[in-house]
Amino acid sequence: MSDLGDLYQNMILDHNKSPRNRRAINDPDHCAEGYNALCGDRVTVYIDVDGDVIKDVSFEGSGCAISTASASLMTETLKGKTLDEAKEIFQSFHHLITEGPVETNDASGLGKLVVFSGVCRYPARVKCATLVWHTVNAALDNNTKKISTE
């Protein structure tokens, strides 16, 4: 297995076993729910904002290892980012997952999220990795409809 493949597997397992920021935020500024009908993943995302900076972001729900790890890594990545930066990261992550890696040394600033680059080879898993991202994007847009991957 390649170094990136090993890193991917280890990071997914770690964030699935010990997800970061898996909790509700009392009285969040933004909140949205998401559901993946294909495999049953469910997620609720909570966001607290100070001005235009994400002060705190968390999630609750149940899902497969990829879904849980994506949620965990997303919360770590978005804390401290501006709302515009969060939208840009969403776009870069979505491109990574659906189209493959960006041909730059920094993978468009995705940091640890680059471990999901291989997911694009497994179309059924793309929805698992992106559910929480579509849900956080909806929360930031104050979309109160339940987000679906369908």
DSSP file (Angstrom, degrees, kcal/mol; ACC not computed):
  #  RESIDUE AA STRUCTURE BP1 BP2  ACC     N-H-->O    O-->H-N    N-H-->O    O-->H-N    TCO  KAPPA ALPHA  PHI   PSI    X-CA   Y-CA   Z-CA
    1    1 A M              0   0    0      0, 0.0     5,-0.0     0, 0.0     0, 0.0   0.000 360.0 360.0 360.0 143.8    0.0    0.0    0.0
    2    2 A S     >  -     0   0    0      1,-0.1     4,-2.7     4,-0.0     5,-0.2  -0.212 360.0-108.4 -69.6 163.6    1.2    3.5   -0.8
    3    3 A D  H  > S+     0   0    0      1,-0.2     4,-2.6     2,-0.2     5,-0.2   0.909 123.0  48.4 -58.8 -42.6    2.2    5.9    1.9
    4    4 A L  H  > S+     0   0    0      2,-0.2     4,-3.0     1,-0.2    -1,-0.2   0.888 110.3  52.3 -65.6 -37.9   -0.9    8.0    1.3
    5    5 A G  H  > S+     0   0    0      2,-0.2     4,-2.5     1,-0.2    -2,-0.2   0.909 111.1  46.5 -63.1 -42.1   -3.0    4.8    1.4
    6    6 A D  H  X S+     0   0    0     -4,-2.7     4,-2.7     2,-0.2     5,-0.2   0.926 114.1  47.8 -64.1 -44.8   -1.5    3.9    4.7
    7    7 A L  H  X S+     0   0    0     -4,-2.6     4,-3.0     2,-0.2     5,-0.3   0.924 111.5  51.4 -61.5 -44.5   -2.1    7.4    6.0
    8    8 A Y  H  X S+     0   0    0     -4,-3.0     4,-2.7     2,-0.2     5,-0.3   0.954 112.6  44.8 -56.1 -52.7   -5.6    7.4    4.7
    9    9 A Q  H  X S+     0   0    0     -4,-2.5     4,-2.4     1,-0.2    -2,-0.2   0.927 116.1  45.7 -61.2 -46.5   -6.4    4.1    6.4
   10   10 A N  H  X S+     0   0    0     -4,-2.7     4,-2.4     2,-0.2    -1,-0.2   0.906 115.1  46.4 -64.8 -42.3   -4.8    5.1    9.7
   11   11 A M  H  X S+     0   0    0     -4,-3.0     4,-2.7    -5,-0.2     5,-0.2   0.911 112.8  49.4 -69.5 -41.0   -6.4    8.5    9.8
   12   12 A I  H  X S+     0   0    0     -4,-2.7     4,-1.9    -5,-0.3     5,-0.2   0.937 113.6  46.7 -61.5 -46.2   -9.9    7.2    8.9
   13   13 A L  H  X S+     0   0    0     -4,-2.4     4,-2.5    -5,-0.3     5,-0.2   0.913 113.6  48.6 -62.6 -43.1   -9.6    4.5   11.6
   14   14 A D  H  X S+     0   0    0     -4,-2.4     4,-2.7     1,-0.2    -2,-0.2   0.942 114.5  43.5 -63.5 -48.7   -8.4    7.0   14.2
   15   15 A H  H  < S+     0   0    0     -4,-2.7    -1,-0.2     1,-0.2    -2,-0.2   0.749 115.5  49.9 -73.4 -22.2  -11.1    9.6   13.5
   16   16 A N  H  < S+     0   0    0     -4,-1.9    -1,-0.2    -5,-0.2    -2,-0.2   0.897 115.3  42.3 -76.9 -42.3  -13.8    6.9   13.3
   17   17 A K  H  < S+     0   0    0     -4,-2.5    -2,-0.2     1,-0.3    -3,-0.2   0.887 133.5  20.3 -70.7 -39.7  -12.7    5.3   16.6
   18   18 A S  S  < S-     0   0    0     -4,-2.7    -1,-0.3    -5,-0.2    -2,-0.1  -0.616  83.1-165.3-131.2  71.8  -12.2    8.7   18.4
   19   19 A P    >   -     0   0    0      0, 0.0     3,-0.6     0, 0.0     2,-0.3  -0.331  16.0-131.4 -63.7 137.4  -14.2   11.3   16.6
   20   20 A R  T 3  S+     0   0    0      1,-0.2    55,-0.2    49,-0.1     3,-0.1  -0.659  83.1   9.4 -86.0 142.8  -13.3   14.9   17.5
   21   21 A N  T 3  S+     0   0    0     -2,-0.3    38,-2.1     1,-0.2     2,-1.3   0.775  75.9 156.6  62.1  30.7  -16.0   17.4   18.3
   22   22 A R  B <   +a   59   0A   0     -3,-0.6     2,-0.3    36,-0.2    -1,-0.2  -0.735  40.0  88.3 -87.9  94.6  -18.8   14.8   18.4
   23   23 A R  S    S-     0   0    0     -2,-1.3     2,-0.2    36,-1.1    23,-0.2  -0.953  77.9 -94.9-174.5 161.9  -21.3   16.6   20.6
   24   24 A A        -     0   0    0     -2,-0.3     2,-0.5    34,-0.1    35,-0.1  -0.627  28.9-136.4 -86.6 152.1  -24.1   19.1   20.4
   25   25 A I        -     0   0    0     -2,-0.2     2,-0.3    33,-0.1    22,-0.1  -0.952  25.0-122.0-104.9 125.4  -23.5   22.8   20.9
   26   26 A N  S    S-     0   0    0     -2,-0.5    20,-0.0     1,-0.2     0, 0.0  -0.515  88.8  -5.7 -68.5 130.3  -26.2   24.4   23.1
   27   27 A D  S    S-     0   0    0     -2,-0.3    -1,-0.2     1,-0.1    19,-0.0   0.934  88.7-164.1  52.2  58.7  -28.0   27.2   21.3
   28   28 A P        -     0   0    0      0, 0.0    20,-0.2     0, 0.0    -1,-0.1  -0.304  26.0-131.4 -70.9 157.0  -25.9   27.2   18.1
   29   29 A D  S    S+     0   0    0     18,-1.4     2,-0.3     1,-0.2    19,-0.2   0.816  94.6  20.3 -72.9 -32.2  -25.9   30.1   15.6
   30   30 A H  E     +B   47   0A   0     17,-2.2    17,-2.6     2,-0.0     2,-0.3  -0.987  68.3 170.4-139.1 146.0  -26.4   27.6   12.7
   31   31 A C  E     +B   46   0A   0     -2,-0.3     2,-0.3   108,-0.3    15,-0.2  -0.982   0.5 170.1-155.1 144.0  -27.6   24.0   12.6
   32   32 A A  E     -B   45   0A   0     13,-1.7    13,-2.8    -2,-0.3     2,-0.4  -0.988  21.1-137.8-153.1 155.6  -28.6   21.6    9.8
   33   33 A E  E     -B   44   0A   0     -2,-0.3   114,-3.2   112,-0.3     2,-0.3  -0.899  18.1-169.0-115.4 145.1  -29.4   17.9    9.5
   34   34 A G  E     -Bc  43 147A   0      9,-3.3     9,-2.4    -2,-0.4     2,-0.3  -0.959   4.8-169.6-134.4 154.5  -28.2   15.6    6.8
   35   35 A Y  E     -Bc  42 148A   0    112,-2.6   114,-1.4    -2,-0.3     2,-0.7  -0.995  14.9-153.4-145.7 133.6  -29.1   12.1    5.6
   36   36 A N  E >>> -B   41   0A   0      5,-2.9     4,-2.9    -2,-0.3     3,-0.6  -0.895   9.9-170.5-106.7 101.3  -27.6    9.6    3.2
   37   37 A A  T 345S+     0   0    0     -2,-0.7    -1,-0.1     1,-0.2     5,-0.0   0.758  79.1  66.9 -64.4 -25.2  -30.4    7.4    2.0
   38   38 A L  T 345S+     0   0    0      1,-0.2    -1,-0.2    -3,-0.1    86,-0.0   0.902 125.3   4.5 -64.1 -42.7  -27.9    5.0    0.2
   39   39 A C  T <45S-     0   0    0     -3,-0.6    -2,-0.2     2,-0.1    -1,-0.2   0.475 101.1-108.1-125.5  -4.6  -26.3    3.8    3.4
   40   40 A G  T  <5 +     0   0    0     -4,-2.9    -3,-0.2     1,-0.3    22,-0.1   0.524  56.5 160.5  92.0   4.7  -28.3    5.4    6.3
   41   41 A D  E   < -B   36   0A   0     -5,-0.5    -5,-2.9    -6,-0.1     2,-0.4  -0.377  16.6-171.6 -60.3 137.2  -25.7    7.9    7.5
   42   42 A R  E     +BD  35  62A   0     20,-3.1    20,-1.3    -7,-0.2     2,-0.3  -0.993   7.1 173.5-132.5 140.5  -27.3   10.7    9.6
   43   43 A V  E     -BD  34  61A   0     -9,-2.4    -9,-3.3    -2,-0.4     2,-0.4  -0.999  20.3-162.0-148.5 143.8  -25.6   13.8   10.8
   44   44 A T  E     -BD  33  60A   0     16,-2.7    16,-2.0    -2,-0.3     2,-0.4  -0.998  17.8-156.9-121.2 130.7  -26.5   17.0   12.6
   45   45 A V  E     -BD  32  59A   0    -13,-2.8   -13,-1.7    -2,-0.4     2,-0.4  -0.902   5.0-165.5-111.7 136.5  -24.0   19.9   12.4
   46   46 A Y  E     -BD  31  58A   0     12,-2.5    12,-2.3    -2,-0.4     2,-0.4  -0.961   6.5-173.7-121.1 137.5  -23.8   22.7   14.9
   47   47 A I  E     -BD  30  57A   0    -17,-2.6   -17,-2.2    -2,-0.4   -18,-1.4  -0.996  12.4-165.3-136.7 132.5  -21.9   26.0   14.3
   48   48 A D  E     - D   0  56A   0      8,-3.0     7,-1.9    -2,-0.4     8,-1.8  -0.966  17.0-165.3-110.9 133.1  -21.2   28.9   16.6
   49   49 A V  E     - D   0  54A   0     -2,-0.4     2,-0.5     5,-0.3     5,-0.2  -0.938  16.6-162.6-122.4 140.4  -19.9   32.1   14.8
   50   50 A D  E >  S- D   0  53A   0      3,-2.9     3,-1.8    -2,-0.4     2,-0.6  -0.945  76.2 -45.0-119.4 107.0  -18.2   35.2   16.2
   51   51 A G  T 3  S-     0   0    0     -2,-0.5    -2,-0.0     1,-0.2    31,-0.0  -0.627 124.4 -28.5  69.0-115.3  -18.5   37.9   13.6
   52   52 A D  T 3  S+     0   0    0     -2,-0.6    31,-2.1    -3,-0.1     2,-0.4   0.113 119.5  99.0-117.0  20.9  -17.5   36.1   10.4
   53   53 A V  E <  S-ED  82  50A   0     -3,-1.8    -3,-2.9    29,-0.2     2,-0.9  -0.904  76.5-121.6-112.1 135.1  -15.3   33.5   12.1
   54   54 A I  E     + D   0  49A   0     27,-3.3    26,-3.2    -2,-0.4    -5,-0.3  -0.631  30.8 179.0 -74.1 108.3  -16.3   29.9   13.0
   55   55 A K  E     -     0   0A   0     -7,-1.9     2,-0.3    -2,-0.9    -6,-0.2   0.875  67.1  -0.3 -79.0 -40.7  -15.8   29.8   16.8
   56   56 A D  E     - D   0  48A   0     -8,-1.8    -8,-3.0    23,-0.1     2,-0.3  -0.993  59.5-178.3-151.1 146.2  -17.0   26.3   17.3
   57   57 A V  E     + D   0  47A   0     -2,-0.3     2,-0.3   -10,-0.2   -10,-0.2  -0.983  14.3 159.3-146.8 135.5  -18.3   23.5   15.0
   58   58 A S  E     - D   0  46A   0    -12,-2.3   -12,-2.5    -2,-0.3     2,-0.3  -0.887  18.6-149.0-147.3 175.7  -19.5   20.0   16.1
   59   59 A F  E     -aD  22  45A   0    -38,-2.1   -36,-1.1    -2,-0.3     2,-0.3  -0.980   5.4-166.0-148.3 158.6  -21.6   17.1   14.9
   60   60 A E  E     + D   0  44A   0    -16,-2.0   -16,-2.7    -2,-0.3     2,-0.3  -0.950  40.5  84.1-136.2 157.1  -23.8   14.3   16.2
   61   61 A G  E     - D   0  43A   0     -2,-0.3     2,-0.4   -18,-0.2   -18,-0.2  -0.888  62.4 -86.2 145.5-172.9  -25.1   11.3   14.3
   62   62 A S  E     + D   0  42A   0    -20,-1.3   -20,-3.1    -2,-0.3     2,-0.3  -0.987  50.2 126.1-135.5 145.0  -24.3    7.8   13.1
   63   63 A G        -     0   0    0     -2,-0.4    -2,-0.0   -22,-0.2   -23,-0.0  -0.984  53.4 -59.7-176.4-179.4  -22.6    6.6   10.0
   64   64 A C     >  -     0   0    0     -2,-0.3     4,-2.6     1,-0.1     5,-0.2  -0.114  60.5 -92.6 -71.7 174.9  -19.9    4.6    8.5
   65   65 A A  H  > S+     0   0    0      1,-0.2     4,-2.5     2,-0.2     5,-0.2   0.881 125.6  49.1 -59.8 -41.1  -16.2    5.0    9.1
   66   66 A I  H  > S+     0   0    0      2,-0.2     4,-2.4     1,-0.2    -1,-0.2   0.920 112.4  47.7 -67.5 -42.9  -15.7    7.4    6.2
   67   67 A S  H  > S+     0   0    0      2,-0.2     4,-2.1     1,-0.2    -2,-0.2   0.930 115.3  44.6 -62.2 -46.9  -18.7    9.5    7.1
   68   68 A T  H  X S+     0   0    0     -4,-2.6     4,-2.4     2,-0.2    -2,-0.2   0.915 114.8  48.0 -65.8 -44.0  -17.7    9.8   10.8
   69   69 A A  H  X S+     0   0    0     -4,-2.5     4,-2.7    -5,-0.2     5,-0.3   0.891 110.6  52.0 -65.2 -39.0  -14.0   10.5   10.0
   70   70 A S  H  X S+     0   0    0     -4,-2.4     4,-2.3    -5,-0.2    -1,-0.2   0.915 111.0  47.8 -63.2 -42.2  -15.0   13.1    7.4
   71   71 A A  H  X S+     0   0    0     -4,-2.1     4,-2.2     2,-0.2    -2,-0.2   0.920 112.9  48.6 -62.8 -44.5  -17.2   14.9   10.0
   72   72 A S  H  X S+     0   0    0     -4,-2.4     4,-1.7     1,-0.2    -2,-0.2   0.935 114.9  43.3 -62.3 -48.6  -14.4   14.7   12.6
   73   73 A L  H  X S+     0   0    0     -4,-2.7     4,-2.3     1,-0.2    -1,-0.2   0.852 110.9  56.7 -67.2 -34.8  -11.7   16.1   10.3
   74   74 A M  H  X S+     0   0    0     -4,-2.3     4,-2.6    -5,-0.3     5,-0.2   0.937 106.1  49.3 -61.3 -46.3  -14.2   18.7    9.0
   75   75 A T  H  X S+     0   0    0     -4,-2.2     4,-1.4     1,-0.2    -1,-0.2   0.905 112.1  48.3 -62.8 -40.1  -14.8   20.1   12.5
   76   76 A E  H  < S+     0   0    0     -4,-1.7    -1,-0.2     1,-0.2    -2,-0.2   0.899 114.4  47.2 -63.9 -39.4  -11.0   20.3   13.1
   77   77 A T  H  < S+     0   0    0     -4,-2.3    -2,-0.2     1,-0.2    -1,-0.2   0.885 112.5  46.6 -70.7 -40.2  -10.4   22.0    9.8
   78   78 A L  H >< S+     0   0    0     -4,-2.6     3,-2.3    -5,-0.2   -24,-0.3   0.717  81.0 107.6 -83.3 -20.9  -13.2   24.6   10.0
   79   79 A K  T 3< S+     0   0    0     -4,-1.4   -24,-0.2     1,-0.3     3,-0.1  -0.375  92.0  13.0 -59.7 129.5  -12.6   25.9   13.6
   80   80 A G  T 3  S+     0   0    0    -26,-3.2    -1,-0.3     1,-0.3     2,-0.2   0.367 100.3 122.7  87.0  -5.2  -11.1   29.4   13.4
   81   81 A K    <   -     0   0    0     -3,-2.3   -27,-3.3   -27,-0.2    -1,-0.3  -0.560  64.5-114.1 -86.8 153.7  -11.9   29.8    9.7
   82   82 A T  B  >  -E   53   0A   0    -29,-0.3     4,-2.4    -2,-0.2   -29,-0.2  -0.375  31.2-107.5 -75.1 165.3  -13.9   32.7    8.3
   83   83 A L  H  > S+     0   0    0    -31,-2.1     4,-1.9     1,-0.2     5,-0.1   0.889 122.6  50.3 -62.1 -39.1  -17.2   31.9    6.6
   84   84 A D  H  > S+     0   0    0    -32,-0.2     4,-2.2     2,-0.2    -1,-0.2   0.909 109.6  50.4 -65.6 -41.8  -15.7   32.6    3.2
   85   85 A E  H  > S+     0   0    0      1,-0.2     4,-2.6     2,-0.2    -2,-0.2   0.900 108.3  53.4 -61.9 -39.9  -12.8   30.3    3.9
   86   86 A A  H  X S+     0   0    0     -4,-2.4     4,-2.3     1,-0.2    -1,-0.2   0.905 108.7  49.1 -61.4 -42.0  -15.2   27.6    5.0
   87   87 A K  H  X S+     0   0    0     -4,-1.9     4,-2.2     2,-0.2    -1,-0.2   0.898 111.6  49.2 -64.3 -40.5  -17.0   27.9    1.7
   88   88 A E  H  X S+     0   0    0     -4,-2.2     4,-2.5     2,-0.2    -2,-0.2   0.903 110.6  49.8 -65.3 -41.3  -13.7   27.7   -0.2
   89   89 A I  H  X S+     0   0    0     -4,-2.6     4,-3.1     2,-0.2     5,-0.3   0.904 108.5  53.8 -64.4 -40.7  -12.6   24.7    1.7
   90   90 A F  H  X S+     0   0    0     -4,-2.3     4,-2.9     2,-0.2    -2,-0.2   0.946 110.4  46.6 -56.1 -48.8  -16.0   23.0    0.9
   91   91 A Q  H  X S+     0   0    0     -4,-2.2     4,-2.2     1,-0.2    -2,-0.2   0.916 114.4  46.5 -61.8 -44.2  -15.5   23.7   -2.8
   92   92 A S  H  X S+     0   0    0     -4,-2.5     4,-2.4     2,-0.2    -1,-0.2   0.911 114.5  47.2 -64.9 -42.6  -11.9   22.3   -2.7
   93   93 A F  H  X S+     0   0    0     -4,-3.1     4,-2.5     2,-0.2     5,-0.2   0.924 111.2  51.2 -64.8 -44.2  -12.9   19.3   -0.7
   94   94 A H  H  X S+     0   0    0     -4,-2.9     4,-2.3    -5,-0.3     5,-0.3   0.910 111.2  48.3 -60.5 -42.0  -15.8   18.6   -3.0
   95   95 A H  H  X>S+     0   0    0     -4,-2.2     4,-3.1    -5,-0.2     5,-1.1   0.924 110.8  51.3 -62.7 -44.6  -13.5   18.8   -6.0
   96   96 A L  H  X5S+     0   0    0     -4,-2.4     4,-0.8     3,-0.2    24,-0.3   0.912 114.7  42.7 -57.4 -44.8  -11.0   16.5   -4.4
   97   97 A I  H  <5S+     0   0    0     -4,-2.5    -1,-0.2     1,-0.2    -2,-0.2   0.846 125.1  32.4 -74.1 -35.9  -13.7   13.9   -3.6
   98   98 A T  H  <5S+     0   0    0     -4,-2.3    -2,-0.2    -5,-0.2    -3,-0.2   0.790 134.2  22.1 -94.7 -29.5  -15.5   14.0   -6.9
   99   99 A E  H  <5S-     0   0    0     -4,-3.1    -3,-0.2    -5,-0.3    -2,-0.1   0.651 106.0-112.0-112.6 -21.8  -12.7   14.8   -9.4
  100  100 A G     << -     0   0    0     -5,-1.1    -1,-0.3    -4,-0.8    -2,-0.1  -0.514  57.2 -20.4 110.6 176.7   -9.5   13.7   -7.7
  101  101 A P        -     0   0    0      0, 0.0     2,-0.3     0, 0.0     6,-0.0  -0.188  62.9-116.1 -61.4 145.9   -6.5   15.5   -6.3
  102  102 A V        -     0   0    0      1,-0.1     2,-1.9     2,-0.1     5,-0.2  -0.616  29.1-118.4 -76.5 140.6   -5.6   19.0   -7.3
  103  103 A E  S    S+     0   0    0     -2,-0.3     2,-0.3     4,-0.1    -1,-0.1  -0.364  79.0  98.3 -84.6  60.4   -2.2   19.0   -9.1
  104  104 A T  S >  S-     0   0    0     -2,-1.9     3,-0.5     1,-0.1    -2,-0.1  -0.918  81.4-113.7-136.4 165.1   -0.4   21.3   -6.6
  105  105 A N  T 3  S+     0   0    0     -2,-0.3    -1,-0.1     1,-0.2    -2,-0.0   0.819 115.9  41.6 -68.4 -30.9    1.9   20.7   -3.7
  106  106 A D  T >>>S-     0   0    0      4,-0.0     3,-1.1    -3,-0.0     4,-0.7   0.407  99.5-129.6-100.5   3.0   -0.5   21.9   -1.1
  107  107 A A  G X45S-     0   0    0     -3,-0.5     3,-1.1     1,-0.3   -11,-0.1   0.891  72.4 -56.8  48.5  45.6   -3.7   20.3   -2.6
  108  108 A S  G 345S-     0   0    0      1,-0.2    -1,-0.3     2,-0.1   -16,-0.1   0.800  97.7 -61.5  59.0  33.7   -5.5   23.7   -2.3
  109  109 A G  G <45S+     0   0    0     -3,-1.1    -1,-0.2     1,-0.1    -2,-0.2   0.707  96.3 135.1  73.7  20.6   -4.9   24.1    1.4
  110  110 A L  T X<5 -     0   0    0     -3,-1.1     3,-2.1    -4,-0.7    -3,-0.1   0.640  34.4-177.8 -79.3 -13.5   -6.8   21.0    2.4
  111  111 A G  G > <S+     0   0    0     -5,-0.6     3,-1.8     1,-0.3    -1,-0.2  -0.270  70.6   4.1  55.6-129.8   -4.1   19.8    4.9
  112  112 A K  G >  S+     0   0    0      1,-0.3     3,-2.0     2,-0.1    -1,-0.3   0.732 119.3  77.2 -59.5 -24.3   -5.1   16.5    6.5
  113  113 A L  G X  S+     0   0    0     -3,-2.1     3,-2.2     1,-0.3    -1,-0.3   0.697  72.2  81.8 -62.8 -18.1   -8.3   16.3    4.3
  114  114 A V  G X  S+     0   0    0     -3,-1.8     3,-2.1     1,-0.3    -1,-0.3   0.700  71.5  79.2 -61.8 -17.6   -6.1   15.2    1.3
  115  115 A V  G X  S+     0   0    0     -3,-2.0     3,-0.5     1,-0.3    -1,-0.3   0.715  84.4  63.0 -63.4 -17.2   -6.3   11.7    2.8
  116  116 A F  G X  S+     0   0    0     -3,-2.2     3,-1.9     1,-0.2     4,-0.4   0.386  70.8 104.7 -85.0   4.8   -9.7   11.5    1.2
  117  117 A S  G X  S+     0   0    0     -3,-2.1     3,-0.8     1,-0.3    -1,-0.2   0.794  74.2  56.7 -59.4 -29.7   -8.3   11.8   -2.3
  118  118 A G  G X  S+     0   0    0     -3,-0.5     3,-1.6     1,-0.2    -1,-0.3   0.616  83.6  84.1 -77.2 -11.6   -8.8    8.1   -3.1
  119  119 A V  G X  S+     0   0    0     -3,-1.9     3,-2.6     1,-0.3     6,-0.3   0.808  73.8  73.0 -62.7 -29.2  -12.5    8.2   -2.3
  120  120 A C  G <  S+     0   0    0     -3,-0.8    -1,-0.3    -4,-0.4    -2,-0.1   0.725  87.8  63.8 -60.6 -19.2  -13.2    9.5   -5.9
  121  121 A R  G <  S+     0   0    0     -3,-1.6    -1,-0.3     1,-0.2    -2,-0.2   0.572 100.5  55.3 -78.0  -8.7  -12.4    6.0   -7.1
  122  122 A Y    X>  -     0   0    0     -3,-2.6     3,-1.9    -4,-0.2     4,-0.9  -0.774  68.9-172.2-126.2  84.9  -15.4    4.6   -5.1
  123  123 A P  H >> S+     0   0    0      0, 0.0     4,-0.7     0, 0.0     3,-0.6   0.798  84.0  56.5 -51.7 -36.1  -18.5    6.5   -6.2
  124  124 A A  H 34 S+     0   0    0      1,-0.2     4,-0.5     2,-0.2     3,-0.2   0.808 106.9  50.9 -66.6 -26.9  -20.8    5.0   -3.5
  125  125 A R  H <> S+     0   0    0     -3,-1.9     4,-2.1    -6,-0.3    -1,-0.2   0.655  90.6  77.2 -84.7 -16.7  -18.4    6.3   -0.8
  126  126 A V  H <X S+     0   0    0     -4,-0.9     4,-2.1    -3,-0.6    -1,-0.2   0.912  94.2  50.9 -58.5 -42.3  -18.3    9.9   -2.2
  127  127 A K  H  X S+     0   0    0     -4,-0.7     4,-1.5    -3,-0.2    -1,-0.2   0.850 107.6  53.8 -65.1 -33.6  -21.7   10.5   -0.6
  128  128 A C  H  4 S+     0   0    0     -4,-0.5     4,-0.4     1,-0.2    -1,-0.2   0.918 113.1  42.3 -64.7 -43.3  -20.4    9.1    2.7
  129  129 A A  H  < S+     0   0    0     -4,-2.1     4,-0.3     1,-0.2    -2,-0.2   0.801 119.9  42.1 -74.7 -29.6  -17.5   11.6    2.7
  130  130 A T  H  X S+     0   0    0     -4,-2.1     4,-2.7    -5,-0.2     5,-0.3   0.609  87.2  89.1 -97.6 -11.3  -19.4   14.6    1.5
  131  131 A L  H  X S+     0   0    0     -4,-1.5     4,-2.1     1,-0.2     5,-0.1   0.931  92.8  43.8 -51.4 -52.9  -22.7   14.3    3.5
  132  132 A V  H  > S+     0   0    0     -4,-0.4     4,-2.5     1,-0.2    -1,-0.2   0.832 112.6  54.1 -65.0 -31.6  -21.3   16.3    6.5
  133  133 A W  H  > S+     0   0    0     -4,-0.3     4,-2.2     2,-0.2    -1,-0.2   0.910 109.5  46.0 -69.6 -43.0  -19.8   18.9    4.1
  134  134 A H  H  X S+     0   0    0     -4,-2.7     4,-2.1     2,-0.2    -2,-0.2   0.872 113.6  51.9 -64.6 -35.2  -23.1   19.5    2.3
  135  135 A T  H  X S+     0   0    0     -4,-2.1     4,-2.4    -5,-0.3    -2,-0.2   0.917 109.9  46.3 -68.8 -43.6  -24.8   19.7    5.7
  136  136 A V  H  X S+     0   0    0     -4,-2.5     4,-2.4     2,-0.2    -2,-0.2   0.889 111.5  53.1 -66.0 -37.4  -22.3   22.3    7.1
  137  137 A N  H  X S+     0   0    0     -4,-2.2     4,-1.3     2,-0.2    -2,-0.2   0.916 110.1  47.7 -62.3 -42.5  -22.7   24.3    3.9
  138  138 A A  H  <>S+     0   0    0     -4,-2.1     5,-2.9     2,-0.2    -2,-0.2   0.898 109.8  53.2 -63.9 -41.1  -26.5   24.2    4.3
  139  139 A A  H ><5S+     0   0    0     -4,-2.4     3,-1.5     1,-0.2  -108,-0.3   0.920 107.8  50.1 -60.7 -43.7  -26.1   25.3    8.0
  140  140 A L  H 3<5S+     0   0    0     -4,-2.4    -1,-0.2     1,-0.3    -2,-0.2   0.801 111.3  49.2 -65.5 -28.1  -24.0   28.3    6.9
  141  141 A D  T 3<5S-     0   0    0     -4,-1.3    -1,-0.3    -5,-0.2    -2,-0.2   0.365 114.1-120.0 -89.0   4.2  -26.7   29.2    4.4
  142  142 A N  T < 5 +     0   0    0     -3,-1.5     2,-0.6     1,-0.2    -3,-0.2   0.824  53.2 165.2  57.8  33.9  -29.4   28.8    7.1
  143  143 A N      < -     0   0    0     -5,-2.9    -1,-0.2     1,-0.1     4,-0.1  -0.734  20.0-171.7 -81.2 117.0  -31.1   26.1    5.0
  144  144 A T        +     0   0    0     -2,-0.6     2,-0.2    -3,-0.1    -1,-0.1   0.493  51.0 104.8 -92.8  -3.9  -33.6   24.4    7.4
  145  145 A K  S    S-     0   0    0      1,-0.1     2,-0.3    -7,-0.1  -112,-0.3  -0.516  85.5-101.0 -74.6 145.4  -34.5   21.6    5.0
  146  146 A K        -     0   0    0     -2,-0.2     2,-0.3  -114,-0.1  -112,-0.2  -0.512  40.6-127.2 -65.8 128.3  -33.0   18.2    5.8
  147  147 A I  E     -c   34   0A   0   -114,-3.2  -112,-2.6    -2,-0.3     2,-0.3  -0.599  28.1-170.4 -81.3 135.9  -30.0   17.7    3.4
  148  148 A S  E     -c   35   0A   0     -2,-0.3  -112,-0.2  -114,-0.2  -114,-0.0  -0.935  29.5-139.7-125.8 150.4  -30.0   14.5    1.4
  149  149 A T              0   0    0   -114,-1.4  -113,-0.1    -2,-0.3    -1,-0.1   0.432 360.0 360.0 -85.4   1.1  -27.3   13.0   -0.8
  150  150 A E              0   0    0   -115,-0.3    -1,-0.2   -23,-0.0  -114,-0.1   0.433 360.0 360.0 -92.1 360.0  -29.9   12.0   -3.3
